[in-house]
């Protein structure tokens, strides 16, 4: 028997300019982090903003937007944060609810701390459905798993509904930094004459400017 992978989920990778990569790394390393216990036993810095990096994020989002969405929608970044991990820290499995486009930017490179993504295998996912009787199968959970390598200066955009996590860091000398964000729709959601709907999403950029 030969196993073939007939389908795949597209992720999109972008590389930032070296000058922005180096400046972001220097800024991130100087931040004052707080412990994060909800999804990780590492550390977090919330409401992170860097002008050059955000310009890069927004242009990358535009490229993906052109593939999947109409021009009457924008996808501003609503929340952005920095994760910091050291030896034996780990990021628990989670998804980014409600957002439409999510991103992870790798501030540092690492060989043994990749981001692991997973989804339910359709061969076994029907066993959780209330529409079918419980099936007599060997495995109730058989997730499809893939990894994204942590490479400094790289941004990866991915579907926010996918569960993901980070493997525990084994290198005691290593500190792993990532910048993560969520983008939400803003504009004309539906322009059909019987259900016209538009929304205005407040971006992190705008929120921080208002607070100054």
Beta strands, then each sheet from edge to edge (+ up, - down):
strand 1: 12-15
strand 2: 34-35
strand 3: 43-46
strand 4: 73-85
strand 5: 91-94
strand 6: 101-106
strand 7: 110-119
strand 8: 144-150
strand 9: 154-158
strand 10: 163-166
strand 11: 176-190
strand 12: 197-199
sheet 1: 1+ 9- 6+ 11- 4+ 3- 2+
sheet 2: 1+ 9- 6+ 11- 12+
sheet 3: 5+ 10- 7+ 8-
end
